[in-house]
């Protein structure tokens, strides 16, 4: 329907252009009587769109993807301490992580309270 309407409009434009050319030629030839332009086609009343019933497709539910928890400073320190069987000093942890001394001390304190590391000797920590 839309394609037919477009075709009719393009044909009407072409006819109007041809009529204008004929008028120009007739003026040059001696002024013959001017032809009436082609009447525009009457617009048809718009038809209401009929909606078709569509079967609903079953929705597949998938489990939401879990984002990996960001690695915390405590995790980093625990990982470093776990690498050394004989233990590691807080100064070495500070050098490996780049954290300041106070932060390393606080993390070591928390990990000791949680029972994840223990003190082998004063200032040397081992993973439990």
N, C-alpha and C positions, 0 to 999 in steps of 0.2 A: 504494500500500500504506500509506504513512504517512498519506495523507489519509483513507483508510478507517478507520484506527485512531483518528484524531482525531475523526472523525464518530461512531464508536461510543462513545468516551469522553464526548463532549458529550451524546449521547443518554442515556447511563447517568446522568449528572449531572442532566439534566432529569427523568428518571423518578424519581430519588431525591427531588428537590425536590417533585414532584407527590405522591409517597407521603407525604412529611412533611406536606403541606397536607391530604391526605385524612385522615391520623391526627388532625390538629388539628380538622378539621371533625367527625369522628366522635366525638371526646371531647365537643365541644359538644353534639352531638345525643343523646348518651346512652350513649356508650361501646360501640359495636359492636366486634366482634372485630377485633383488630389484624391487618392483612394483612402477609404476609411481604414483605420488600423483594425487589425483582427481583434474581435472581442475576447476579453479574458475569460477563461473558463470559470464558471460559478463554483465557489468552494463547496465541497460536500460537507454535510454536518458530521462532526466528529463522532466516531463510534466509541462506546465505552469499552475499555479493555476488560476482557473476561479472564479472571484468575483461575488457573488450573490448580487442582489440589495436588500437592506434591507430598510424597511419602517422606517422612522425617527419617533421616539416616541415624542409626544408633551412634551415640557419641562415645568414643573410646576414652576412658579415663585412664590417665597415666599418673603414676606417682610423681609429685613435684620433685624436681631435681634439687638435691641438697647441695648447698655451696660448702666448700671446704672451709672449716674454721680457720681464721688467720692464725699464723704462728705467733704465739705470745713470747714475750721476753723470758718468761719462766721456762717455756718449752725449749727455747734456744739454749739457755744455761744448762738445763737438765740433759740435753743432747750432748753438749760439750763435756759435762762431768761424766756422762756414761761412756765416753771414749777412753777414759783413763782408768785402768784397773787399780793402780796404786793411789789414785786420787789426784786432784789438781788444786792449786792455790787460787785464792780470789784474785790476786794480781794477774795470773795467767788468764783467768776467765775474763777479766777486764780488758786485757790486750786482744783476746780472740773475738770478743763481742763488740768492742768499741763503746760499751756503756761506761758511765762514770762510776767511781768507786762506791758511792752511796747507793746507787741503783743495784749494783752487783750484791752488796751486803744485804739489802732488803730482799732481793730474790732468793739468795741463799737462806736467809732466815725463814722465809715462807716455805721453801722446799723442805727444810729441816722439820718444820712444824707439821707439814703434810706427811712426813715420813718417806719422802722420795729420795732423799740423800741423807748421809750421816757424816759425822766428822771422824776421820781416821786419826788424825793428829790435829793439834790446834792449827787452824788456818788451811787445812787440807781436807777436801771433801770428796766422798766416794758415793756412787749411785748404789742404792740398796737393791 
